[in-house]
């Protein structure tokens, strides 16, 4: 984008960033030329669906995990109150991120998917830490699948229920 082109979201364009950063912005499609972002109502609905769906997926995975690995019954991180608060916080953060990504990228689904993968991989770090500190490997295995399920449910809820639409009309 040249300086003669109109600026994107919030009057920002990639050429306002240091030259060393511009190739990275281009690589990740951060061009501040958004499509029409999702409506607030659709994001709220998608957030509620993602929270309920993620909690349901967590509960199902705990049941499956305990049935396959009976020694994990009663594991502290498998208690609803323990995983629910972290799941809800994580889903809300992701759901706040979706409209932001939709406003800074012309390819928001592409960027958000990659961000979801990176964040999910980062969230494996606490799982690895508790395993390293002596927690059950089978219980940690279930926790890892819970992280993956939350990411998938949240991503799909957002892109399906709070979609972006075609580009804004240029003025």
One Martini backbone bead per residue (centre of mass of N, CA, C, O) as a GRO file, in nm:
protein
  171
    1UNK     BB    1   0.094   0.037   0.025
    2UNK     BB    2   0.058   0.352  -0.040
    3UNK     BB    3   0.041   0.686   0.060
    4UNK     BB    4  -0.210   0.736  -0.151
    5UNK     BB    5  -0.365   0.550  -0.004
    6UNK     BB    6  -0.596   0.461   0.189
    7UNK     BB    7  -0.667   0.416   0.495
    8UNK     BB    8  -0.748   0.214   0.734
    9UNK     BB    9  -0.804   0.120   1.021
   10UNK     BB   10  -0.780   0.400   1.212
   11UNK     BB   11  -0.574   0.523   0.991
   12UNK     BB   12  -0.413   0.266   0.916
   13UNK     BB   13  -0.093   0.157   0.784
   14UNK     BB   14   0.186  -0.021   0.701
   15UNK     BB   15   0.360   0.249   0.631
   16UNK     BB   16   0.373   0.331   0.953
   17UNK     BB   17   0.586   0.126   0.978
   18UNK     BB   18   0.861  -0.016   1.002
   19UNK     BB   19   1.037  -0.162   0.753
   20UNK     BB   20   1.105  -0.432   0.915
   21UNK     BB   21   0.786  -0.499   0.969
   22UNK     BB   22   0.630  -0.518   0.693
   23UNK     BB   23   0.678  -0.817   0.605
   24UNK     BB   24   0.521  -0.934   0.850
   25UNK     BB   25   0.253  -0.809   0.793
   26UNK     BB   26   0.220  -0.936   0.514
   27UNK     BB   27   0.249  -1.237   0.596
   28UNK     BB   28  -0.012  -1.186   0.814
   29UNK     BB   29  -0.230  -0.990   0.689
   30UNK     BB   30  -0.157  -0.693   0.804
   31UNK     BB   31  -0.348  -0.422   0.635
   32UNK     BB   32  -0.604  -0.253   0.724
   33UNK     BB   33  -0.826  -0.419   0.517
   34UNK     BB   34  -1.121  -0.479   0.588
   35UNK     BB   35  -1.380  -0.629   0.626
   36UNK     BB   36  -1.676  -0.683   0.743
   37UNK     BB   37  -1.741  -0.697   1.049
   38UNK     BB   38  -1.872  -0.824   1.303
   39UNK     BB   39  -2.121  -0.821   1.499
   40UNK     BB   40  -2.187  -0.785   1.822
   41UNK     BB   41  -2.412  -0.993   1.845
   42UNK     BB   42  -2.258  -1.228   1.705
   43UNK     BB   43  -2.029  -1.236   1.916
   44UNK     BB   44  -2.201  -1.296   2.162
   45UNK     BB   45  -2.324  -1.557   2.059
   46UNK     BB   46  -2.057  -1.702   1.999
   47UNK     BB   47  -1.953  -1.690   2.289
   48UNK     BB   48  -2.175  -1.857   2.422
   49UNK     BB   49  -2.134  -2.106   2.245
   50UNK     BB   50  -1.834  -2.147   2.315
   51UNK     BB   51  -1.868  -2.190   2.615
   52UNK     BB   52  -2.068  -2.423   2.614
   53UNK     BB   53  -1.911  -2.607   2.416
   54UNK     BB   54  -1.646  -2.622   2.581
   55UNK     BB   55  -1.767  -2.738   2.842
   56UNK     BB   56  -1.883  -2.990   2.709
   57UNK     BB   57  -1.617  -3.099   2.598
   58UNK     BB   58  -1.473  -3.119   2.865
   59UNK     BB   59  -1.671  -3.314   3.006
   60UNK     BB   60  -1.641  -3.538   2.798
   61UNK     BB   61  -1.332  -3.576   2.823
   62UNK     BB   62  -1.335  -3.652   3.119
   63UNK     BB   63  -1.510  -3.903   3.092
   64UNK     BB   64  -1.328  -4.047   2.892
   65UNK     BB   65  -1.066  -4.035   3.056
   66UNK     BB   66  -1.173  -4.193   3.306
   67UNK     BB   67  -1.253  -4.451   3.144
   68UNK     BB   68  -0.955  -4.503   3.036
   69UNK     BB   69  -0.837  -4.356   3.323
   70UNK     BB   70  -0.923  -4.439   3.638
   71UNK     BB   71  -0.689  -4.293   3.806
   72UNK     BB   72  -0.819  -3.993   3.738
   73UNK     BB   73  -1.012  -3.998   3.945
   74UNK     BB   74  -1.033  -3.685   4.111
   75UNK     BB   75  -0.887  -3.492   3.956
   76UNK     BB   76  -0.855  -3.160   4.001
   77UNK     BB   77  -0.868  -3.069   3.683
   78UNK     BB   78  -1.162  -3.233   3.657
   79UNK     BB   79  -1.305  -3.010   3.786
   80UNK     BB   80  -1.532  -2.792   3.695
   81UNK     BB   81  -1.430  -2.539   3.854
   82UNK     BB   82  -1.142  -2.551   3.740
   83UNK     BB   83  -1.195  -2.548   3.417
   84UNK     BB   84  -1.415  -2.329   3.376
   85UNK     BB   85  -1.267  -2.064   3.437
   86UNK     BB   86  -1.044  -2.099   3.219
   87UNK     BB   87  -1.226  -2.138   2.977
   88UNK     BB   88  -1.383  -1.872   2.990
   89UNK     BB   89  -1.143  -1.683   2.971
   90UNK     BB   90  -1.027  -1.789   2.701
   91UNK     BB   91  -1.279  -1.744   2.526
   92UNK     BB   92  -1.309  -1.442   2.569
   93UNK     BB   93  -1.040  -1.361   2.452
   94UNK     BB   94  -1.089  -1.477   2.170
   95UNK     BB   95  -1.358  -1.313   2.117
   96UNK     BB   96  -1.213  -1.038   2.126
   97UNK     BB   97  -1.004  -1.099   1.895
   98UNK     BB   98  -1.177  -1.133   1.639
   99UNK     BB   99  -1.260  -0.831   1.578
  100UNK     BB  100  -0.972  -0.734   1.560
  101UNK     BB  101  -0.879  -0.909   1.324
  102UNK     BB  102  -1.114  -0.812   1.134
  103UNK     BB  103  -0.978  -0.502   1.137
  104UNK     BB  104  -0.659  -0.582   1.030
  105UNK     BB  105  -0.771  -0.791   0.807
  106UNK     BB  106  -0.836  -0.940   0.488
  107UNK     BB  107  -0.761  -1.238   0.645
  108UNK     BB  108  -0.892  -1.340   0.930
  109UNK     BB  109  -0.910  -1.650   0.928
  110UNK     BB  110  -0.615  -1.705   0.874
  111UNK     BB  111  -0.501  -1.552   1.124
  112UNK     BB  112  -0.677  -1.681   1.352
  113UNK     BB  113  -0.588  -1.972   1.316
  114UNK     BB  114  -0.286  -1.924   1.378
  115UNK     BB  115  -0.331  -1.801   1.655
  116UNK     BB  116  -0.475  -2.048   1.779
  117UNK     BB  117  -0.240  -2.241   1.750
  118UNK     BB  118  -0.031  -2.084   1.914
  119UNK     BB  119  -0.191  -2.060   2.176
  120UNK     BB  120  -0.228  -2.362   2.223
  121UNK     BB  121   0.072  -2.429   2.241
  122UNK     BB  122   0.126  -2.244   2.484
  123UNK     BB  123  -0.092  -2.396   2.671
  124UNK     BB  124   0.095  -2.651   2.708
  125UNK     BB  125   0.302  -2.559   2.919
  126UNK     BB  126   0.149  -2.618   3.186
  127UNK     BB  127   0.116  -2.917   3.127
  128UNK     BB  128   0.417  -2.982   3.118
  129UNK     BB  129   0.481  -2.879   3.401
  130UNK     BB  130   0.296  -3.076   3.564
  131UNK     BB  131   0.428  -3.326   3.455
  132UNK     BB  132   0.719  -3.264   3.548
  133UNK     BB  133   0.605  -3.238   3.860
  134UNK     BB  134   0.417  -3.534   3.863
  135UNK     BB  135   0.189  -3.565   3.696
  136UNK     BB  136  -0.023  -3.732   3.519
  137UNK     BB  137  -0.001  -3.825   3.194
  138UNK     BB  138  -0.299  -3.894   3.138
  139UNK     BB  139  -0.418  -3.630   3.243
  140UNK     BB  140  -0.257  -3.443   3.056
  141UNK     BB  141  -0.364  -3.559   2.796
  142UNK     BB  142  -0.652  -3.457   2.844
  143UNK     BB  143  -0.584  -3.155   2.868
  144UNK     BB  144  -0.485  -3.122   2.581
  145UNK     BB  145  -0.760  -3.196   2.449
  146UNK     BB  146  -0.910  -2.963   2.577
  147UNK     BB  147  -0.759  -2.738   2.431
  148UNK     BB  148  -0.833  -2.825   2.147
  149UNK     BB  149  -1.141  -2.814   2.175
  150UNK     BB  150  -1.164  -2.516   2.246
  151UNK     BB  151  -1.040  -2.408   1.987
  152UNK     BB  152  -1.239  -2.533   1.786
  153UNK     BB  153  -1.505  -2.428   1.898
  154UNK     BB  154  -1.435  -2.126   1.893
  155UNK     BB  155  -1.359  -2.089   1.600
  156UNK     BB  156  -1.626  -2.194   1.476
  157UNK     BB  157  -1.820  -2.003   1.616
  158UNK     BB  158  -1.701  -1.741   1.499
  159UNK     BB  159  -1.697  -1.798   1.183
  160UNK     BB  160  -2.007  -1.876   1.174
  161UNK     BB  161  -2.163  -1.661   1.381
  162UNK     BB  162  -1.916  -1.424   1.318
  163UNK     BB  163  -1.890  -1.306   1.033
  164UNK     BB  164  -1.742  -1.196   0.764
  165UNK     BB  165  -1.757  -0.964   0.505
  166UNK     BB  166  -1.731  -0.782   0.273
  167UNK     BB  167  -1.610  -0.508   0.174
  168UNK     BB  168  -1.576  -0.200   0.210
  169UNK     BB  169  -1.659   0.084   0.087
  170UNK     BB  170  -1.514   0.314  -0.095
  171UNK     BB  171  -1.471   0.680  -0.076
   0.00000   0.00000   0.00000
